[in-house]
């Protein structure tokens, strides 16, 4: 199944700090690229988290033909002011699909308020990435409060929920299924749709849930036990304690290949 409807061309990924929002947005970018979506752009608007920003996965995304709007070289660790002209250009460009990886919580979403005039003039989805195992979104009411805060800060409306319940390497199939159900309930209460849910690809393979001819993610799958389409998630973003870059050393990312596809 296609990941997104053909009539949408701009996708904003928001969510709780630590929800896995950047991992989801990078996986979406690589999935769309494998599905042949062109041109395809992802813009890094995360000013909150120095560890997990989509610019850390520039190399594997660019290898698939994704345009990454983020500083390069010595400016790799720079923040929004240096990006603003390119970000505006990416939003204004009506060709292909553009993804915006927004910082966590309402603080990270504040940047969207200044972009609202352009965003409201282009068909878009603002997707809230929901991890039931994070503080403040471990209850439905908590998730509603955080969505309220993000909407106020961004001056935009959440249009869909993406379920990404995990505990990194401690995630198992039952946790992913429970998270998918939690996502469904949260979306129902909010009055929006479930975009998709995620489950680590390795878990799906070990449980024999992937089709025999499955190779690379090019869309979402209908899988037994999940109430929503599932995006098999590959680990791309790595924290420093798993071989990723430490804050302040991110300009070395391309040289040392900190962000890599984990299969």
RAURQUI-V219605 format. One record per residue. N is the residue number from 1. RES is the residue in three letters. NEAR is the number of other ideal C-beta (glycine too) atoms within 8 Angstrom. Layout:
# RAURQUI-V219605
N	RES	NEAR
N	RES	NEAR
This chain:
# RAURQUI-V219605
1	UNK	7
2	UNK	8
3	UNK	11
4	UNK	10
5	UNK	5
6	UNK	5
7	UNK	5
8	UNK	11
9	UNK	10
10	UNK	13
11	UNK	13
12	UNK	13
13	UNK	16
14	UNK	15
15	UNK	13
16	UNK	15
17	UNK	9
18	UNK	7
19	UNK	13
20	UNK	12
21	UNK	15
22	UNK	14
23	UNK	13
24	UNK	15
25	UNK	13
26	UNK	15
27	UNK	14
28	UNK	13
29	UNK	15
30	UNK	16
31	UNK	13
32	UNK	12
33	UNK	13
34	UNK	10
35	UNK	10
36	UNK	5
37	UNK	8
38	UNK	6
39	UNK	8
40	UNK	15
41	UNK	14
42	UNK	17
43	UNK	15
44	UNK	12
45	UNK	14
46	UNK	14
47	UNK	8
48	UNK	9
49	UNK	11
50	UNK	6
51	UNK	8
52	UNK	9
53	UNK	12
54	UNK	16
55	UNK	12
56	UNK	14
57	UNK	11
58	UNK	14
59	UNK	11
60	UNK	12
61	UNK	15
62	UNK	10
63	UNK	6
64	UNK	10
65	UNK	7
66	UNK	12
67	UNK	9
68	UNK	12
69	UNK	11
70	UNK	12
71	UNK	10
72	UNK	7
73	UNK	6
74	UNK	4
75	UNK	9
76	UNK	13
77	UNK	9
78	UNK	8
79	UNK	6
80	UNK	9
81	UNK	6
82	UNK	8
83	UNK	15
84	UNK	8
85	UNK	6
86	UNK	9
87	UNK	14
88	UNK	10
89	UNK	8
90	UNK	12
91	UNK	14
92	UNK	7
93	UNK	10
94	UNK	5
95	UNK	4
96	UNK	10
97	UNK	13
98	UNK	14
99	UNK	13
100	UNK	14
101	UNK	15
102	UNK	14
103	UNK	12
104	UNK	13
105	UNK	12
106	UNK	11
107	UNK	9
108	UNK	16
109	UNK	13
110	UNK	9
111	UNK	12
112	UNK	17
113	UNK	9
114	UNK	5
115	UNK	11
116	UNK	11
117	UNK	6
118	UNK	10
119	UNK	13
120	UNK	7
121	UNK	5
122	UNK	10
123	UNK	6
124	UNK	11
125	UNK	11
126	UNK	12
127	UNK	14
128	UNK	14
129	UNK	14
130	UNK	18
131	UNK	15
132	UNK	11
133	UNK	9
134	UNK	11
135	UNK	5
136	UNK	8
137	UNK	13
138	UNK	8
139	UNK	6
140	UNK	9
141	UNK	6
142	UNK	10
143	UNK	12
144	UNK	11
145	UNK	9
146	UNK	14
147	UNK	11
148	UNK	8
149	UNK	10
150	UNK	14
151	UNK	11
152	UNK	8
153	UNK	12
154	UNK	15
155	UNK	8
156	UNK	11
157	UNK	5
158	UNK	14
159	UNK	9
160	UNK	13
161	UNK	15
162	UNK	17
163	UNK	15
164	UNK	17
165	UNK	15
166	UNK	13
167	UNK	7
168	UNK	5
169	UNK	4
170	UNK	5
171	UNK	11
172	UNK	7
173	UNK	11
174	UNK	6
175	UNK	12
176	UNK	17
177	UNK	10
178	UNK	10
179	UNK	17
180	UNK	16
181	UNK	9
182	UNK	13
183	UNK	17
184	UNK	12
185	UNK	9
186	UNK	13
187	UNK	12
188	UNK	7
189	UNK	8
190	UNK	10
191	UNK	4
192	UNK	8
193	UNK	7
194	UNK	13
195	UNK	9
196	UNK	12
197	UNK	17
198	UNK	16
199	UNK	15
200	UNK	13
201	UNK	12
202	UNK	6
203	UNK	12
204	UNK	14
205	UNK	9
206	UNK	6
207	UNK	7
208	UNK	5
209	UNK	8
210	UNK	10
211	UNK	5
212	UNK	4
213	UNK	4
214	UNK	6
215	UNK	3
216	UNK	4
217	UNK	11
218	UNK	6
219	UNK	9
220	UNK	10
221	UNK	11
222	UNK	7
223	UNK	9
224	UNK	4
225	UNK	5
226	UNK	13
227	UNK	7
228	UNK	11
229	UNK	10
230	UNK	15
231	UNK	16
232	UNK	13
233	UNK	12
234	UNK	12
235	UNK	8
236	UNK	14
237	UNK	12
238	UNK	12
239	UNK	8
240	UNK	8
241	UNK	4
242	UNK	6
243	UNK	5
244	UNK	13
245	UNK	11
246	UNK	6
247	UNK	8
248	UNK	5
249	UNK	7
250	UNK	12
251	UNK	9
252	UNK	9
253	UNK	15
254	UNK	9
255	UNK	5
256	UNK	7
257	UNK	8
258	UNK	11
259	UNK	13
260	UNK	9
261	UNK	7
262	UNK	7
263	UNK	4
